[in-house]
Amino acid sequence: MTVINSDIKEWKGYTGRPFLISGPCSAESEEQVMETARQLAALNRISIFRAGMWKPRTRPDSFEGVGAEGLKWLRSVKQETGLLTGIEVANERHVYEALKYGIDLLWIGARTSVNPFAVQDIANALQGVDVMVLVKNPINPDIDLWIGALERIARAGITRLGAIHRGFSTFEKTTYRNQPNWQLPIEMRRRIPDLPIICDPSHIGGARMYLHEISQKALDLNFDGLMIESHIDPANALSDSQQQVTPNDLNELLSRLILRNPSPADQKLLDMLGELRQQIDVYDEHLLDLMEKRMKVVEKIGRYKKENNITILQSLRWDEIIKRAINKGAAKGLGAETIEGIFKAIHQESINRQMQVMNDE
């Protein structure tokens, strides 16, 4: 595995946690870009001014961005306001155009990071370049694919490298536009501890009303920064109008966020947390012991099914288990989504064990 070490504290524009990236979803006109940038610069909070140039829209008749013409406007933003600038790139040509106009930060979108061929083309274009690069999670929840995209960029020699958590697509109807699946960026942090992770509440929530709660959750999970879309006239934006906020509303949102310490300095508090964590370790050990005992029973069931020529999957039994678990979990203050996820994983392991029994000679 490629070693990825990147300290966000050494990045250009870093003024402290959270590292803030903001600007319109799409650059629509020079006036819109410049006025949004002026208002954001006046907040003295924003590290990077972002704006989409090429928009990968689902339908071809949607607004697909102004293209390279908008890069001239970002150059003017940098000259007038001093803000660093960032855009999304989806291919080699985008990279070359961005570098030509002095763009400071490039990010690879979710529809591109899912394709290793496209990411490799971008990595090839970045060879020998000193620029900040962020990689959004792929649209599907595949952490190895996400890490693979980061590794390709790291191998191109990019040292200021980070990830963007923008949520994951799902066929299910959910509150948010994209499911956060917080366990994936948490796992990313476990695997690559020094990798900066930025949260994109705009694309997770898909609506202004959710921006604060998602941003606060990200900061509570010790994310390094936020990317929030801002537009001088969100209601009339040409793309993603529902998830953008005015610079003034962004300032108000940021003012309400609580920034907690990543680690306590008080020794008494550290000792107390240590004792509580030891208790959790003991409970985790009990859970694993119980899981081992449960799976031994599962294997016995598998042998009976094999001897009596019975199928492994018993849908009515599984439905009974999950309903009972959710109801009992609710009585104990446990969320239905959490319980369902745990028992689905247990059920899959049970099926795997019984499949193994069926295949044994």
C-alpha positions in Angstrom: 0.0 0.0 0.0 1.2 3.5 -0.9 2.2 5.5 2.2 0.0 8.6 2.4 1.2 11.3 4.9 -0.3 14.7 4.6 -0.4 17.3 7.4 -3.2 19.8 6.6 -1.6 22.3 9.0 1.1 22.8 6.4 -1.3 23.5 3.5 -1.5 26.9 1.9 -4.5 28.8 3.3 -4.8 26.8 6.5 -5.7 29.1 9.3 -6.9 26.4 11.8 -9.6 23.8 12.1 -12.0 23.6 10.4 -10.4 24.2 6.9 -13.3 25.8 5.0 -14.0 25.6 1.3 -17.0 27.5 0.0 -18.4 29.0 -3.2 -21.1 28.3 -5.7 -21.9 24.9 -7.0 -21.4 26.3 -10.5 -19.8 29.4 -11.9 -22.6 31.0 -13.9 -21.4 34.5 -14.7 -18.5 36.7 -13.9 -20.7 39.0 -11.8 -22.1 36.0 -9.8 -18.6 34.6 -9.1 -17.0 37.9 -8.1 -19.8 39.0 -5.8 -20.0 35.7 -4.1 -16.2 35.7 -3.6 -16.2 39.3 -2.2 -18.9 38.4 0.3 -17.1 35.2 1.4 -13.8 36.9 1.7 -15.3 39.5 4.0 -16.2 36.7 6.4 -12.5 36.1 7.1 -13.2 32.4 7.6 -12.9 30.8 4.1 -9.6 29.2 3.0 -10.6 28.1 -0.5 -13.1 29.7 -2.9 -14.7 26.9 -5.0 -16.8 27.0 -8.1 -17.7 24.2 -10.6 -16.7 24.8 -14.2 -17.6 21.4 -15.8 -20.7 19.9 -14.2 -21.3 16.1 -14.7 -25.1 16.4 -14.9 -27.4 13.3 -15.0 -29.4 14.7 -17.9 -27.8 16.3 -21.0 -30.3 19.2 -21.1 -29.2 20.4 -17.6 -26.7 23.2 -17.1 -23.3 21.6 -17.6 -21.1 24.6 -16.6 -19.4 27.4 -18.4 -16.2 25.5 -18.9 -12.7 27.0 -19.1 -14.1 30.5 -19.5 -14.9 30.5 -15.8 -11.3 29.9 -14.9 -10.5 33.5 -15.9 -13.1 34.6 -13.3 -11.3 32.6 -10.6 -8.0 34.2 -11.5 -9.7 37.5 -10.9 -11.1 36.3 -7.6 -7.6 35.4 -6.4 -6.2 38.8 -7.6 -8.9 40.9 -6.0 -9.7 39.0 -2.8 -6.6 37.0 -2.1 -8.7 33.8 -1.7 -7.2 30.6 -2.9 -9.3 28.9 -5.6 -10.4 25.3 -6.2 -12.4 23.4 -8.8 -13.4 19.8 -9.7 -11.5 18.0 -12.4 -12.7 14.9 -14.3 -10.1 14.4 -16.9 -6.6 15.4 -18.1 -7.8 18.4 -20.0 -9.4 19.8 -16.9 -6.2 19.4 -15.0 -4.1 21.2 -17.6 -6.7 24.1 -17.9 -6.8 24.5 -14.1 -3.0 24.6 -13.8 -2.7 27.1 -16.6 -4.9 29.5 -14.6 -3.2 29.0 -11.3 -5.9 27.1 -9.5 -4.7 26.1 -6.0 -6.8 23.1 -5.2 -8.3 20.4 -7.4 -10.8 17.8 -6.3 -11.9 14.6 -8.0 -15.7 14.1 -7.9 -17.6 11.0 -6.8 -18.5 10.1 -10.4 -14.9 10.1 -11.4 -13.3 8.5 -8.3 -15.4 5.4 -9.0 -13.4 4.9 -12.3 -9.7 3.8 -11.8 -9.0 4.6 -15.5 -10.2 8.2 -15.2 -8.3 8.6 -11.9 -5.1 7.3 -13.4 -5.4 9.7 -16.3 -5.7 12.6 -13.8 -2.8 11.2 -11.8 -0.7 11.1 -15.0 -1.5 14.8 -15.7 -0.4 15.7 -12.1 3.1 14.2 -12.3 5.6 16.7 -11.0 2.9 19.3 -10.0 2.7 21.0 -6.6 -1.0 21.5 -6.0 -3.5 20.5 -3.3 -5.7 17.5 -4.3 -8.8 16.2 -2.7 -10.6 12.9 -3.7 -14.3 12.6 -3.0 -15.6 9.2 -2.0 -17.0 7.1 -4.9 -20.8 7.1 -5.3 -20.9 3.6 -4.0 -19.7 2.7 -0.5 -16.4 1.0 -1.4 -13.6 2.2 0.9 -10.9 0.2 -1.1 -11.9 2.0 -4.3 -11.7 5.3 -2.4 -8.3 4.4 -1.0 -7.2 3.2 -4.5 -8.0 6.6 -6.0 -6.0 8.3 -3.3 -3.0 6.0 -3.8 -3.0 6.7 -7.6 -2.8 10.5 -6.9 -0.1 9.9 -4.2 2.0 8.0 -6.6 2.0 11.0 -8.9 4.0 12.8 -6.3 1.1 14.9 -4.7 2.0 15.5 -1.1 -0.9 17.8 -0.1 -3.6 15.2 -0.5 -6.9 14.7 1.3 -10.3 13.0 1.1 -13.8 14.5 0.8 -16.7 12.7 2.4 -19.8 13.6 0.4 -22.1 10.6 1.2 -23.2 7.6 -0.9 -26.0 7.1 -3.4 -28.8 4.7 -2.5 -32.0 3.5 -4.2 -33.8 3.8 -0.8 -35.7 6.9 0.0 -33.8 8.6 2.8 -33.9 12.0 4.6 -30.6 13.1 3.1 -29.8 13.3 -0.6 -26.8 10.9 0.0 -26.4 8.5 2.9 -23.5 9.6 5.2 -22.4 6.1 6.1 -20.2 7.7 8.7 -18.5 4.4 9.4 -16.6 4.6 6.1 -14.7 7.9 6.7 -14.2 6.6 10.3 -12.6 3.5 8.8 -10.6 5.7 6.4 -9.2 7.6 9.4 -8.3 4.3 11.1 -6.4 3.0 8.0 -4.7 6.3 7.1 -4.5 8.3 10.3 -2.7 11.3 8.9 -5.0 11.8 5.9 -7.0 15.1 6.1 -10.7 14.5 5.7 -13.1 17.2 4.6 -16.9 16.8 4.9 -19.3 18.0 2.2 -22.6 18.6 4.0 -24.1 20.2 0.9 -24.0 17.0 -1.1 -24.9 14.8 1.8 -27.9 16.8 2.9 -29.1 18.1 -0.5 -31.0 20.8 1.3 -30.1 23.9 3.4 -32.0 22.7 6.5 -29.6 19.9 7.1 -26.3 21.7 6.7 -25.8 22.6 10.3 -26.5 19.2 11.8 -24.2 17.4 9.3 -21.4 20.0 9.8 -21.6 19.6 13.5 -21.6 15.8 13.3 -18.5 16.0 11.1 -16.7 18.3 13.5 -17.6 16.0 16.4 -16.0 13.2 14.5 -12.8 15.3 14.2 -13.0 16.0 10.5 -10.4 18.5 9.4 -12.7 20.8 7.4 -16.0 21.5 5.6 -16.9 22.2 2.0 -20.2 24.1 1.9 -21.7 25.6 -1.2 -22.5 29.3 -1.1 -24.3 31.5 -3.7 -25.4 35.1 -3.7 -28.9 34.1 -4.9 -29.4 30.4 -4.1 -33.0 30.3 -5.1 -32.1 31.1 -8.7 -28.9 29.0 -9.0 -28.6 27.0 -12.2 -27.6 23.9 -10.3 -28.3 22.4 -6.9 -30.3 25.5 -5.7 -31.8 23.7 -2.7 -28.4 23.0 -1.0 -26.7 26.4 -1.4 -26.7 29.2 1.1 -25.9 32.9 0.9 -22.6 34.0 2.4 -24.5 35.7 5.3 -26.4 32.5 6.1 -23.1 30.6 5.9 -21.6 32.9 8.4 -24.5 32.4 10.8 -24.3 28.6 10.3 -20.5 28.6 11.1 -21.1 30.8 14.2 -23.4 28.2 15.7 -20.9 25.3 15.2 -19.2 24.0 18.3 -15.5 23.1 17.8 -14.5 20.4 20.4 -11.0 19.5 21.3 -9.6 16.3 19.6 -8.1 15.1 22.8 -8.4 16.3 26.5 -5.5 17.9 28.3 -6.8 17.3 31.8 -5.1 14.2 33.3 -8.1 13.4 35.6 -10.4 13.4 32.6 -7.9 11.2 30.7 -7.9 8.7 33.6 -11.7 8.6 33.7 -11.9 8.0 30.0 -9.3 5.3 30.3 -11.4 3.4 32.9 -14.6 3.7 30.8 -12.7 2.5 27.7 -11.5 -0.5 29.7 -15.1 -1.3 30.5 -16.0 -1.1 26.8 -13.1 -3.5 26.0 -14.5 -6.0 28.5 -18.0 -5.8 27.0 -16.5 -6.2 23.5 -14.8 -9.4 24.7 -18.2 -10.7 26.0 -19.8 -9.8 22.6 -17.2 -11.8 20.7 -17.5 -14.8 23.1 -21.3 -14.7 22.6 -20.8 -14.5 18.8 -18.5 -17.5 18.9 -21.2 -19.5 20.8 -23.9 -18.3 18.4 -22.0 -19.4 15.4 -21.4 -22.9 16.8 -25.2 -23.3 17.1 -25.5 -22.0 13.5 -23.1 -24.7 12.3 -25.2 -27.4 14.1 -28.3 -26.0 12.3 -26.4 -26.1 9.0 -25.6 -29.8 9.6 -29.2 -30.7 10.3 -30.3 -28.8 7.1 -27.7 -30.7 5.1 -28.8 -34.1 6.5 -32.4 -33.3 5.8 -31.9 -31.6 2.4 -33.3 -28.2 3.6 -32.3 -24.8 2.0 -30.1 -22.5 4.0 -32.1 -19.4 3.6 -35.4 -19.4 5.6 -36.9 -16.0 4.8 -39.7 -16.2 7.4 -37.3 -17.0 10.1 -35.0 -14.1 9.1 -37.9 -11.7 9.1 -39.0 -12.9 12.5 -35.4 -12.4 13.9 -35.0 -8.9 12.5 -38.4 -7.7 13.7 -37.9 -9.0 17.2 -34.4 -7.5 17.4 -35.6 -4.1 16.3 -38.5 -4.1 18.7 -36.3 -5.2 21.6 -33.6 -2.8 20.6 -36.1 0.1 20.6 -37.1 -0.8 24.2 -33.4 -0.5 25.2 -33.0 2.8 23.4 -31.1 1.5 20.4 -31.8 2.8 16.9 -33.6 0.6 14.4 -31.0 1.3 11.7 -28.2 0.3 13.9 -29.9 -2.9 15.1 -30.8 -3.8 11.5 -27.2 -3.2 10.3 -25.8 -5.4 13.1 -28.2 -8.3 12.6 -27.8 -8.2 8.8 -24.1 -8.6 9.3 -24.7 -11.5 11.8 -27.2 -13.1 9.4 -24.7 -12.9 6.5 -22.0 -14.6 8.7 -24.5 -17.3 9.6 -25.3 -17.9 6.0 -21.6 -18.1 5.2 -21.0 -20.6 8.0 -23.9 -22.8 6.8 -22.7 -22.6 3.2 -19.3 -23.9 4.5 -21.1 -26.8 6.3 -23.1 -27.6 3.1 -19.9 -27.7 1.1 -17.9 -29.9 3.5 -17.5 -33.5 2.5 
